[in-house]
Each structure stands twice: as structure tokens, then as C-alpha cells.
């Protein structure tokens, strides 16, 4: 299993500013995933973060808007840059763990971002 | 590309009764994983149940069970003896390969006391 500590849990930010979200995992994992969940919607993958290489972004998401760092195998950050009210969402990090023939995804507690 | 469809945006059930949430998916792969996640208002994603596609036997976790129909690409969740604490958004999810999940649109479950 994996325990993920994500912070901040929530924030209210002014438009035009940036917010960095952190995720710390209690074990080493190869890939970490960042999701966005807009109000009343499902989770949409923003990017996959590998240690030692640039993140891989999904269609509709760009590095300038959502820069990601992955300095080691237990930590990652997602920055939401130049925020607008449309960025108000829940942001979640996730890791996949394979072991004993099973695969499971674990999630951080989520960051509720409100942009005013 | 893989897609996951949940056709029931909202469901409600009387406390202690049984409810079934539907999920269908599309994939060309044969070996993959399917999950049901619960998201209460706390927004924490909680794993309810998992199914490995290579297993024919339906997964069961206490009051939660699935009906996995691989040929039909269907993966429904049955909640027995519904409890007030079961009220949440439920997401069906598909996973293949690199541990990237594809989620359905979710079903909001309401429990009626």
C-alpha cells in the first residue's frame, strides 16, 4: 500500500497568482499522476510525473500552465500558474502500486482550489 | 482509447435495501483492472472494490460485490444492506499498463433513511 500526504488541503487564491501543491508518498514509486476534478465532474488526468524526466501531459494541458516537479521517487509538486476562476477545482495526486499480483491506485486527500 | 461510461448520474436507495450501479467500458486489451471508487464530501478517493480481468470470479468485499461481464464489457457494483455512510459519488475506473486510471463520469448515490 501507499500513504500520500497532499497539501494544502484547500486554498483561496487571487486570479493571476500561482499555487504549488505538494504530494509526499511514504514509499518509492516510479510514476505519480496528477488529476483535476472540476466541480461536479469526474477526474481528468493532467499529467504523469516520472522521476528524472519531464512530465508527460495529456491533451489540453500544457507545461507552462501546470509545471510539475519530480525531484525524487517519493515527492512531486504541481503548480497551477496564472490562475483564473476556471481553474477552481479539486486537484489530486495518485500513485499506482503493483505487488503480489495486484495493482491498486492510491490518492492524496485532494486540494480544493478556489480562484477569485 | 479506453472509455468508461456510467449512465446513471444519480441513484437513490432506501436504507437497508440493495442498489446496483452500472458501468460499461471500451477496450481492446484482454488483461486489465477495473475499480469502483467512492468519493464522499471529504473528497478522499476510497477504493471500494477491484476486479482483475483475467479472473472470471466476481470480486466481493463485505456488502459490496460486482457483476463482471468481460464479453459485454460491463462492470456493475451491487451494494447490499445500504447504510447512510454509503452516500457518496461512486466512480468506475479502468487501468491498463502504466497505472494511469480512466474514470467514468460518476454516480451520486443517496441513501434514504
Boltz contact constraints between the chains, C-beta under 6 A:
constraints:
  - contact:
      token1: [A, 31]
      token2: [B, 99]
      max_distance: 6.0
  - contact:
      token1: [A, 42]
      token2: [B, 103]
      max_distance: 6.0
  - contact:
      token1: [A, 42]
      token2: [B, 105]
      max_distance: 6.0
  - contact:
      token1: [A, 42]
      token2: [B, 106]
      max_distance: 6.0
  - contact:
      token1: [A, 43]
      token2: [B, 103]
      max_distance: 6.0
  - contact:
      token1: [A, 90]
      token2: [B, 43]
      max_distance: 6.0
  - contact:
      token1: [A, 96]
      token2: [B, 99]
      max_distance: 6.0
  - contact:
      token1: [A, 103]
      token2: [B, 33]
      max_distance: 6.0
  - contact:
      token1: [A, 105]
      token2: [B, 101]
      max_distance: 6.0
  - contact:
      token1: [A, 107]
      token2: [B, 45]
      max_distance: 6.0
  - contact:
      token1: [A, 109]
      token2: [B, 44]
      max_distance: 6.0
  - contact:
      token1: [A, 110]
      token2: [B, 43]
      max_distance: 6.0
